[in-house]
């Protein structure tokens, strides 16, 4: 249903309590849903207004306003009024069932570097009651390790999958986590008989960066669990409790954990035993916990029904406003899945109130007030707890040629705008897709890292030379508080623009660990999430605009500069190639000379041979 203009609220950056959404913000109405909702509203008014003897068209007026204009005799029978109210409620329930779905209970978007982003991630980990499954490329951030250790000590089963090479880097905490978590690393590349990888074969990386809490909440994005990622790099994490997304990432974790456990377990025997005990304890706690949840849910529903009945009892003296309905939802802290139950309960309460009124003059006006209140409650539920069903939700896992093609297919749908914010871009297939969108007339913008843009194989400056608006990141500026309380710049630190997300026509978001490179699609363990959730699309769109404004002032790449940089990169590549060729010639000449010396020393001259 179309949201009310007065119902919008500022979005919250924090995860709220159990059963509460992160914000009571009004999502935009889906174009596919708007005609169906409008038609349902007209049908709803017609059912209530048309009596058995006087059929009449409702016109464009609202249902409540139209009923108030009816003569008292037209709807004087409370039983008839109750029947109409019940029919209206059933139609509203059908509209919600067919056109809307419950919103995810938890939604958030974390952007680094920001003081609150890491705290919200830590708060998410501390919510865990049973399991924490971490699949991340690199772990060095001590505060995150401490949070995992704390939850493991409380009986939560913690499992970690990480990259083998990163586990041996300076500052890596993988072997520390093995003391309390079941930790595995990815399999090394298959080696030949000589102990070396085959020529032309690339090193595989376990490059995922996601976490699943209690098999209920997913956190995924570009964020490595490192100090640099949390303090200065440009990073992101998408948080969602959407069941389809959570189940897909949980399945990917189980697949990798099972595969790597056979070859590269890092955990000690004590850690594995502790994990098994925690899992057994979880299984033993589930039945009582479920029983308590059912009993508490029944008590909560009784509380909701009582509050709703008290609120609707005031409707005849004054129709309920959207603000009153929204205040009720916030006070009751309802879950999105309870929206349809609440509407059904409200319909029953309205019918019961109407029956209790008895036959008296003014019954039509009272029914109009109840109907208006029911409409206000339905509109509030639709805007605050429900949303249109997703038309573009998918999860892509790599290495996979099919997933890479599906990714390119989504990018190719851009008709108006294509905003790309990615750490590296060296995949020719993806670069051609971006360039095709630019040639079709779509407004294409590219934000990337200044260091990877200069790497061999980078196609950033080629796109900039072709006319794609391009910027690269600048250094991270550090500020300090002076004695007078003002903020003063204390220096700058090199950083990485490490995001990996895209926005297609401002309606579809792609985000995850996937770099736009050949290795990411064909060798590495990567992921990419595709969603059209209005909340996440809006938050990532705001983040892109902020980065574009920040980097454009100082690091915009013009066509001329792109051409110069391409020449510079090509010149350096040729010099390195020539140097390597000259070195091989020197080594070969020395080898020939040494062999000749050995033969002469052995009594055989090369000429005699």
N, C-alpha and C positions, 0 to 999 in steps of 0.2 A: 504494500500500500504506500501511497505517496506520503512521505514524512511531513510533519508540521514544521513550519519555519521557526516556531518558538521552542521546538524540542531539541535543538542542537546544543551540545555542551562541549566544553574544551576537553580534548582527549587526555587521558592519564598516561604518564610514562611508566607507572609502576604496576606490578602485579598485585591485584587486590586479593581479598580473602577467599576462602573456599566457596565455590559456587557463584562468585561474582565476576562479571566481565571487567576488563581493564578500564572501560569507560562507557558511559551511556551516550555515545556519540551516534548521530543519525547517519547510517550508510546511505549512499545515493541509490535511488530506485533503478533496478535493471530495466533497460528498454524492453526486453522480452516479457517482463512481468507487468509493466505498467498497463497495457491494454486489458489484460485479464483482470487485474485488480480493479480498474475503473468499471469494467462491465459487471464485476461481482458487486460493487457498491450500488450500481443502478438496480441490479436484480434484488439486492437486499432491501432497498427502499421500497421497491414495488411489492415485494411479498408482504411487508408490514402494512403498507398503506392501503392496498386493494382489499376491500372486504368482499364477502361472497355476493353481496347485492349491488355494490357500487364500484365496479372496476374503473380505475382512473389512472392516468399516467402521472408518475411522480415529477417529471421534468428534471431540470438541473439542480433543484434544491437539495439540501442535505436531508438525510432521513429524519433526524429529530425535528428540524424546522418544519418539514412538510407535515408531520403528524400533528404538530401543535396547531396547525391551521385547520385541522379536521373539526367537524362539529362534535360536541360531546356525545351526541346520540350515536354517531357512527362507530364509536368504539367504547360504548358504555359497559359492555359485558366483560368483567375481569377475566373470565375463562377464555373468551375469544382473544383478549389482549395477551394473556399468557401464552396461548397457542402461537400467536404471531411472533412473540418474543422468542419462543423456542425455535420456530422456523428460521428466524433471523440468526440466532446463535449457531444453528447447524450449518447454515450457509457460510458464516464467517469461519467456522472451523474447517469447512471444506476448502475455502480459499487459502487458509494458512497451510493446510496439508498439501495442496497441489502446487502452490506458488512460492512457498517459503520453507526454509529449513532452520533448525536451531543454530545460532551463532556459536563458534567455539567458546568454551568457558574461559580459556586463557589465550590472550593474544598480546604480543608485545613486539617491539622492534628496538634493538639495542645498537647504538652507533658509537664507535670509538674514534678518537680518544674523548671520553666524557667521564666526569667524576662519578655519575650515578650508574653508568652502564655496567661496570664490573660489580657494583654492589647489587644490582638487580639480578645479575647472573648468579652471584653467590646466594642470594635469597632463593632463587629457583632451586639450586642444589640442596639447600637446607630444608626445602619442602618435602624431600624424598622420604618415604616411609618404608619402602620395600626394596627397590632396585634403582641403581644409577648405571647406565650403560654409556660409556664414553668412547667415541671413535674419533681420534684427533691426531693430526700429523705430528705435532710437537707439543710437549708439556714442560714448561719451566716456571710458570707463575706459582710462587709459593702459597699465596692465599687460596688459590683453587685447589692445590694439593692438600692444604690443611683442611679445607671444607670436606673433601672426599674422605680424608682420614677420620674426621669427626663423625661423619655419617657411618663409616664402616665400624667404628667403635660402638655406635648405637645399634648395630645389628642390621644395617642396610647392606644388601649384597652389591658390591661395587665391582664392575668389570671394565677393563680398559683394553682397547686395540690401538696400537700406534705404529709408527714407521721404524724400521730396523736401523737405518742410518742415523736418524735423528736421536735415537735412544743413546748413542755413543757421543753425541755432541757435548760441548762444555755447558754445564748448567742444566742438562736434561734431568728430569725427575722420574723417568720411567722406572728405574731400578729402585727408587724410593717407594713408589706406589706398589711395587711387588710385595712389600712387607705387609700390606693390608688389603690389596685388591688382586683379583685374578687377572693378571696382565699378560697380553701376548703381543708380539710384533709381527709384521708381515713377512712372508716367505722371501728369502733372497732369490735373486734371479738364477734360473737354472744354469749351472756351469758345465762346461765340457770336461773332457778327460784331462786337459792341461790346467784345469782350475781357473780358466778365464772365460768370460762371456764371449759369445760368438760375435764376429765382426759385424758392425752395423746394428747390433741389438742394444736397445736403450734400457737404462736402469729403471725398474719399476718403483713407484712410490705409493705408499698408503696415504693418500692426500686428503681423505675425508676430514671434516671438522664439524661433527654433530654429536649431540648428546640426547638420550631419551631417559626421562625420569618417570619411574613407576609405570612404564609402558602406557603413559597417559599424556605426557607433555614432551614436545620436540623442540630442540634448540639447534638450529643449523645456520651456516653462513660461511663467511671467509675468515672468521676469528680463530687463529691459533692460540693455544693456552700459554702465552708467553708474556713477559713483562713489556717487551716492545709493542706487542699488539694492543695491550691494554692502556699503555701510557702515551704513545705517539703515532702509531700507524693508523691509517684510515681503514676501519674494519666494520663488520656488521654481523648481527645475529638475529634471525627471525625466530620468534617463539609462537607456537601454536599447539592447541589441543585437538585439532581436527583429526578425527579417528583414522581416516584413510591415510593421511600423511604419517601419523605416528606408527601405524601398522607397517607401512612400506619401509620406513627407516629402521624399525625394530627387526624386520625380516633381513634387511641388509646387514645389520650388526650381527645377528645370529649366524648368518652365512659366513662372514669374515672370521668371527670368533671361533667357529667350529673348524674352519679350514686352517687357521694359523695355530690353533691349539695343538694340532697333531705334530707340528714341526718346530714352532718357536715359542713355547711357553716360557715366560720370564719369572712367573711367580714361584715362590718357595712352596714346599709341601705343606707347611703350616698355613700359608695363605689359602691354598686350595681347600684344606680341611675346614678352615674358618668359613669359607664361602659356602661349602656344602651345609655346614651347621646353620648358617644364616638362612639359606633357602629352606631347610627343613623347618626352622622356626617360623618362617613366613607362611609355609603351608599349614602349620599348626594354628597360626593366629587367624587365618582367613575366615573360617566358619563363624567364630564368635564376632569378629569384626563386621561381617556381613549382617549378622543378626542385629547388632546394635545399630547399624546404618539403616536397616529397614524400620526398626522401631522409632528411631529419631526422625526418619522421613515421615512416618505417619503422624507424629506429634507436630512436625513442622507444617504439614498440610492442614491439620486442624487449626493451627494458629493462623495460617493464611486465609482459610475459609472464614474464620471468625472476623478477622480484620476486613475482609472483603464485604462480608454481610453488613458490618457496621458502616462501612463507607457507602455502600449502595442504599442503605436505609435513609441516607441524607439526600439522595438524588431527587425525590419529588419536590423538596424545597429549593433545590438549585442543582442544575446539571453539573456532573463532574467535569472538571477541566483536564486537559492533558497534563498540566503541571501537577495536579493532585494525584493523577494516576502514576506519573513518574515518581513522585515522592513515595507512593505506596510500594512500588517495585524496589526502590532503593532501600526502604526500611525493611522489607521482607527478605532481601538478598536472594532472590530466586535464581535458579539455574535456567539457562535457555531452554533445556528440554522440558521444563515445566510450563512453558508458555501456553501450549494447547490445553493442558489440564486446567490452568487458571481461567482460560476463556470459557471452557465447559462449565467450571464451577460458577463463574460469574453469570452465565446464562441460566443455570438452575436457580441461583439466588434471586435473579430478576423475576423469573416466573413465579417463584414462591411468594415474593413480596407482592406481586400483582394479584395473586389469588387471595392473599390475606386482606387486601384492601376492601373487598366487598363491592356490591353494586351501589355506586353513588355518583353524583355529578362530579365531573373532573377526572374520571378514570382515564380518559383519553390523554389529558395533559400529563398525568402521572406516568402513563405508559411512554409518552414522548420523552419525558425526562429520563426514565430508565433506559430507553433505547439509545438516547444520546450518550448516557454514561457508558453503556455497553460499547458503543462505537469509539468513544475516547479511550477506553481500556484496550480495545482491539488495536487501535492505531498505535498506542504506546508499546504494546507487546511487539508489534511488527517492526517498529523502528529501533527498539532497545534490545530485544532478545532474539529476534529472527533476522534472516537476510535471504536474498535470492539464492537459489542453488548455483553452485559454481559451474561455469560453462567451459573453463579452461584450467582444470586442476590435473597435474601430472607430476610424477617423480621419475627422474632419469638417473640411472646409475651407470658408471663407466668402469672399465673400458667396454665400449659397445659402438659398433658402427651404426646400428639402428637408432640408438639414443642420440648420436651425433647428428644424424639426418633429421630426427624429430626436432632437435634444437634449432637447426637451420630452418626447418619448416615454420616454426613459430616466429622466428625473426623475419622471415619472408612475408609474413602477413601484415607487416607495418605498412600503413597507408598514409598516415599523417605525421607521426613522430616516432623516432627511435632513439632512445637515450641509452648509451652503452658506457658503463663504468667498470672497467676490468683491468686487472694487474698487468696482464701481458696479452698481446694479440699477434700471433704468428701463424695461425691456421688459415691457409689460403682459402679453403672452402667457406669458412665463416666470414673472412674479409670480403670475399666476392659477394656474399649475401648482403652484408652491410652496404657495400658500394652500390649494389643493385637498388636497394631502397633509396639511396641518395639520388640515383639517376631517375627513379620514378617520381621524384618530387617530394619525398618525405623529408622532414626536417631532422637530419641525423646529427647527433652530438656525441663526441667521444671524450671520455676522461680516462687517462691511463697514468702509469708510473713513469717518471722521467728516466730512471735507470734502465728498466726493461725495454723502453722505447729505443734505446741505442744498441740492444743486443742483436747478434747475428740472427737473421730470419724475421726480425720484427717488421710488421707491415703498417705500423702506426703512421710513419711519415709518408708512405705511399698513399694512404687514405687521405691524409691532410693535403697532399699535393693534388689529389683528385677533387678537392673542394669540401671534404667532410670537416665540419667545425671541430677542432681538436684542441684540448688543453692537457698539460701534464702537471703533476703536483709540485708544490714548493716545499721547502724545509719547514719543519715544525717549529713555530716560534714559542719560546719559553718566556713567561712573564713572572714578575715578583711584585710583592706589595711593598711600596716604599714607606718610609716613616710617616709621611703625611697622609697615608691611606690610599694613595693613587697607585694604579697598576703601571709598571714600567717594564719594558722589554729587556730581558737579561741575556738573550742570545738565541740561537737557533740550532736545531739538531736535525740531521738527515733522517728521513723517514720514508716509508713506502705507502703508496696509494694502493692498498691491498684488496679493495672491494672487488667483487665478481658478481655484478648484477646488471640487469637490463630492464627497461620499461618500454613496452610496445604500445604505441598509441595512447599512453597514459591509462591503460586498462588492464594490461597483463604484466605481471612481474616474474622475472627469472632470477633466482639467486641460489647460491650454494658455494661449493669449493672449486668449481670447474673454471680453470683458466682457458682462454681461447687459444689453445695450442694443440699441435698434433699429438704430443705425448699425453695430454690430458684425456683426449678422446680414444686413444688406441693402446695406451700402456698403463696409465695410473688408475688407482681406485679413487673415483671422484663421484660427486653427486650434483644434481641441479634440480631445484624445486620450481614448478610453474604454478602460479595461482593468480586468480583475479579477485581475491578478497579485497574489498574496497579499503579496509583499514590499512592493510599492509601496502597496497599500491600507493595510497596517499602518503604514508610515512616515508617510503623509499623515494617517492617523487620529491618530497620536501628535502630529503638528504641530498639528492642529486642536484637540485637547484642551489642549495647552499655551497656545495663543492664547486659548482660551475662558476658562481659569483666569486668565490675565493680565489680560484686558480686562474680565471680569465684575466684578472687585472694584471697579473705578472707573468703568466706562463702560457699565453695563447700562442699556438703554432700556426703561422701564416703559410700560404702556399709557397712563397719564396724561401722562407726558412726551412720548410719541409724539404724542398728540392736541394738546398745546400746541405742539410743533414744527411739526406740520402747519399749524396756524392761523398760526403765525409766517411760515412759508414762503409760504402763500397770501396773507397780508397784504402781504408784500414784493413778491410777484408783481403784485398789484393796484396797489400804489403805483407800481411801475415802468411798468406798462401805462398808468396814468393820467398819469404824467409824460411818457411818450412821446407820448400822445395830445395833451396840452397843448402840447408842443413842436411837434408837427405843425401845430396850430391857429395858433400864433404865427408859424411859418414861412409858412404859407399866407396869413395876414393881411398879413405884411410883403411877400410876393410880390404880392398884389393891390394894395397901396398903391404899390409901386414901379412896377407896370405902369400904374397910373392916372397917376402923375407923369410917366412917359415920354410918355403920350398927350397930356397937357396941354401938356407942353413942345413937342410936335410940332404944336400948333395944333388938336388935336381934343380936345374935352371928352368924358368918359364919358357925360354926359347927352345930348349931341348925338348920340352913337352910339346 
